[in-house]
Amino acid sequence: MAALEAVKFIKPNDIVGLGTGSTAYYAILEIGKLVAQGLHIQGVPTSVQTANLATSLNIPLLNLEEVNVIDLTIDGADEFTSRLQLIKGGGGALFREKIVASLTKMEIIIADAAKQVELLGKFKVPVEVVPMALKLAKQQIDALGGTSELRQKAGQTFITDNGNYILDSDFGLIEEPAILSEQLNQIEGVLAHGLFIGLTSMVIVGHDETTTIYHRN
């Protein structure tokens, strides 16, 4: 329901950021249907997985480096608050997702009601780290009061599309996510982290047959 509502905001000839993850998947499928019906847009994928899906649906794509401004992006979140603060990166695409969000005029997050929280932090904060800086980054995250674990997948270290590692970092419930965001930004070797602050225009929450929309104040 949230994905279908979000797609309604797309206009002909828009450049559209295509998110990554289980919720964004539904939006991309719907965009593929609209393209097949004659809608002209260009997509900017946030991951190799999304690029492959979009290509299979014949959605025309642009490389991120070709784009100066993105009209609208539809993406998911692992957690969000009514203040439109997010944790993203459960799928491992947080770096590209954050670049796309930063270039976007209207960032629309789609989610189900279970993702809404009073305070961020039940979901661990993903931190993408350059491999050679892994030890330093982990020490600095620990110094900020976090406990981090190197992400594993199928028994092996998870590698992002950019060739980096992810430290899933538990800070408990986060009272001041904007402050923590800036502190993580200062750590050498950290490429990106999953706190998305001040980047979201609206969150559309899907229920059984309805949606609720939270707008940026």
Buried (B, 14 or more C-beta within 10 A) or exposed (E): BBBBBBBEBBEEEBBBBBBBBEBBBBBBEBBBEBBEEEBEBBBBBBBEBBBEBBEEBEBEBBEBEEBEEBBBBBBBBBBBBEBBBBBBBBBBBBBBBBBBBEBBEBBBBBBBEEBBBEBBBBBBBBBBBBEEBBEBBBEBBEEBEBBBEEBEEEEEEBBBBEEBBBBBBBBEEBEEBEEBBEBBEEBEBBBBBBBBBEBBBBBBBBEEEEBEEBEEE
